[in-house]
């Protein structure tokens, strides 16, 4: 009851009719409810306990950045054995809100890479995103229709690639949890 009351206070403090459009206002309120649920699920998952994991909640979009060293070896797209506990926590958060889609973005630093299996930073970033998606889908049974793989290469650094420490910050996987209103309303319809 306490969490629900806390939610209602948060919801009504953000409630506003948007340009006289009650439907848009209801959608905004529903998205706020979903965001609140995700925030609570993330807080209870201990995902944010690491300095190598950054969580940003911007109203209805949740972004979780995970340092590449927690998930992959250098210049590799094979998921480390030690990464599965993090991915399992992430899967539990994703499963908690079936009306949300999840985009997995791979990010690299600006150093060039070329191996027998990796053509360049674009290739590495896409392969890393796809590797995480395969684990979520195959091991943790997340429906593939909810998952989106994206490679960003070195195009969106969080800090300049001028030092070793900065390059490490730019090598990351970013999980973007997005509202899918069609799925949300379909879920509501089946509950009636």
Secondary structure, DSSP 8 states (H G I E B T S, - for coil): -HHHHHHHHHHHHH---BTTBHHHHHHHHHHHHHHHHHHHHHHHHTGGGSTTEEEEEETTEEEEEEEHHHHB-TT--SB-GGGHHHHHHHHHHHHT-TTEEEEEEEE--SS----SS--SHHHHHHHHHHHHHHHHHHTS---GGGEEEEE-TTSS-SS-TTSHHHHHHHSEEEEEEEE-HHHHHHHHHHH-
